[in-house]
Amino acid sequence: MVGKGSVNHNSRKFKAENVDGERSHLNMDYCNESIKKVYHKLFDEALQRYNEKQTRADRRIDNYYEKIRNSKQEKTFHELILQIGDKENMGTGSENGNLAKQVLDEYYQQFQERNPNLHVFSAHLHMDEATPHLHIDFVPFTTGSKRGLDTRVSLKQALAAQGFKGGSRGDTEWSQWVQSEKEQLAAVMERHGIEWEHKGTHEKHLSVLDYKKQEREKEVVHLEGQILEKQEEFQVLSDRVKNYGKSIENLKTLEQILDTSPEYQLPEPQGLASAKSYKNKAAEPLIERLKSLVKTAVIKGFEAWDSYYQLNIANGNLHRENERLTKANEKLAGENEVLRIENKDYKLLRKAFGSKQMDSLLGQAKEVKQSKQRGKRIRNNQEER
């Protein structure tokens, strides 16, 4: 979780009601610098360069810390709070609580090296509350900036410099970094025999490859469901087409009835019946029956042709959609198989080289990548100048 941050509370300059003072000596204090001194150390040179460029006195900045403190866009520092389990299963003073302390301590040892653009000035592992937890307070900064100070406070740019590029609204630099740090903590937990169970979902921690594989499987199931729905729609339309065929047969039957049924035949005149009487009693009723029948037949015929035309269009669209979904499903199934093989190879490597050595190699690879990215940014900045 992310807190507003209270350095005095973290360093125990004052103690809240939930703090057991008799256990405070078990706390681990990693660092506790003055944040104002940190700002001087990080930004004074950049502030001087910035002020020297200003031709107007009102644009100069007297105190960079105060400027950020009053800013609506940035915070003077950020605080990360990490905890494993809760007081029921990782309570302070228990065997599991001591294990949690070891895990959090091991996690912290690599935090600054892993996050060079997040200057940690206050960090404390508390063992005098219900559950062991770790507070890390840091100032995020970026260098080579073209706006404001060339070295300035910026959480977004600090994380971007470490390789976290924001995407959609829910996939920001911050969310990516938080997920990455959770995975770093989970890797340490795993080395101590603790598996990560996601709150609310009860899903165990997955490696990146396992996670991708699981997501692909979900997409495949979803697509298979869509294909099944389209197949059912296709079947309904096919049945309607068959019904249309039956309607044509019914019209043919009707045609035969018109040709042969006495009800629709004009009878021969009887004896001495007058023309007027024949017309009123035989001809006109037959004509009315025929008109009604023809009107119904014509309406049904037009409805049938219109339905048939619409069915053909819908059927063609469904056929194309079904082909698209089938291809997408085949592609995802192929990707899932590749991920399954890669995941199998990855687990084999971890087993062969050991988790500790693999984590070390991965850390070195990430460090090389970040170093190349920093070098590229420096070259780009020099070319722009």
Buried (B, 14 or more C-beta within 10 A) or exposed (E): EEEEBBBEBBBBEEEEEEBBEEBBEBBBEBEBBEBEEBBBBBBEEBBEEBBEEEEEEEEEBEEBBEBBEEEEEBBBBBBBBBBBBEBEEBBBEBEBBBBBBEBBBBBBEEBBEBBBBBBBBBBBBBBBBBBBBBBBBBBBBBBBBEEBBBBBBBBBBBBBBBBBEBEEEEEBBBBBBBEBBBBBBBBBBBBEEBEBEEEEEEEEBBBEBBBBBBBBBEBBEEBBEBBEEBEEBBEEBEEBBEEBEEBEEEEEEBEEEBEEEEEBEEEEEEEEEEEEEBEEEBBEEBEEEEEEBEEEBEEBEEEBEEBBEEBEEBBEEBEEBBEEBBEBBEBBBEBBEEBBEEBEEBEEEBEEEEEEEBBEEEBEEBEEEBEEBBEEBEEEBEEEE
